[in-house]
Amino acid sequence: MTDFFAGIPALRYQGPDTENEFAFRHYNPDEVLLGRRMEDHLRFAVAWWHSLAWPGGDPFGGQTFQRPWFGDSLDHARLKADVGFALFDILGVPFYCFHDADIRPEGASFAETKANLDAMVDYLAEKQARHRTKLLWGTANLFSHRRWMAGAATNPDPDVYAYAAATVKANMDATHRLGGQNYVLWGGREGYETLLNTDLRAERQHAGRFLQQVVDYKHRIGFQGTILIEPKPQEPSKHQYDYDVATVYGFLLEFGLEREVKVNIEQGHAILAGHSFEHEIALAASLGIFGSIDMNRNDYQSGWDTDQFPNNHAEMALAFYEILRAGGYATGGTNFDAKIRRQSLDPADLVLAHAGAMDTCARALKSAAAMLQDGRLEALRAERYAGWQTPAAQAMLAGGLEDAAARVTAEGIEPEPRSGRQERLENLVNRYV
């Protein structure tokens, strides 16, 4: 048991006019949009690493949070889980996510570390049996410990590759046992610092083979969840091999995994790659590899991944529009890969950060659903490409270059440019947000 959140009530929907700080204004889990409950659309998850394990440091300063569960024993890890499920109950979230290093202490050997993980999986299984919150996805931390300084699957040392395989295997087993709906691979160190000491071809081949082994193991143990890769361009590495959605898709094609692996897209990573969040979601959906999202935001005055809670519903509306256009989540969800600021010390800050983010996403979802239901954006998009539905256009695609070229003289084609109507479409979107 824990009294960390003593005096903080479970949050309930009270509507947009409520003055109650500890209530939802827009997130009504039972509200039906496009035939589905809001909770089932959004599938919120709390990130164990930021909300429970992060000590409040930054690149220029250390720990600012004093939490009673900070420590290296299993007792500390169990207390952290108690606090975590208390938070989940207050928020009413259906899911959580973890790295192995978040939930168990590091041991003096791999065997000891795995024993700690197994003990905590037992404890989390007991927690899940008594609470409504379940596991959305698990993953392995292959970036924090010094053994991973030159990567995991892409490490020049085959012993590190083997250690990474053992670590991922243990965490896939843990995720499978806890009923996780996905397993995520985030290659924070799968990249390079300098080309001067890097064999790009070897590292790419090793990364591809590792992922093939992960997929094979998934099928051997009967894991029904989705394998996800989380793209990121850089930070901490100078360059990472999973730069963005397009790069990941090319990688999956190369190793025959495009039907086996999908992507978990983070808002902050999309921005670092020079894209919009909605672009990465739309591209993934068009390629058939959209899986899940990590919801956060960056500080646009900073050049790095600040992992802040979202607070701009207009910015999020287009992202959720693309998710709805894609048919919504299957096994994925909206994981708050976000952390409170290092000056936000109080337990209430942690609760209210999530509450505000959940309201922001709910408000964005409602705007997105209204836009999709209205249908004008899709009608105008279809109108712009309507010419491609004619028999002549389809025949041109089916024939050769000379057949397409012959149309110009045979039909006297002199194309006249047509407006893309961008500002009109932006005005239409603004009616809903």
Secondary structure, DSSP 8 states (H G I E B T S, - for coil): ---TTTT-----B--TT---TTSBSS--TT-EETTEEHHHHH-EEEEHIIIII--S-BTTB------TT-SSSHHHHHHHHHHHHHHHHHHT-SEEEEEHHHHS---SSHHHHHHHHHHHHHHHHHHHHHSS-EEEEEE---SSSGGGTT-STT-SSHHHHHHHHHHHHHHHHHHHHTT-SEEEE--TTSEES-GGG--HHHHHHHHHHHHHHHHHHHHHHT--SEEEE---S-SSSSEETT-SHHHHHHHHHHTT-TTTEEEEEEHHHHHHTT--HHHHHHHHHHHT-EEEEE--B--TTSSS---B----HHHHHHHHHHHHHTT--SS--EEE-----TT--SHHHHHHHHHHHHHHHHHHHHHHHHHHHH-HHHHHHHHHTGGGGSHHHHHHHHS-HHHHHHHHHHTT---------HHHHHHHHHTT-
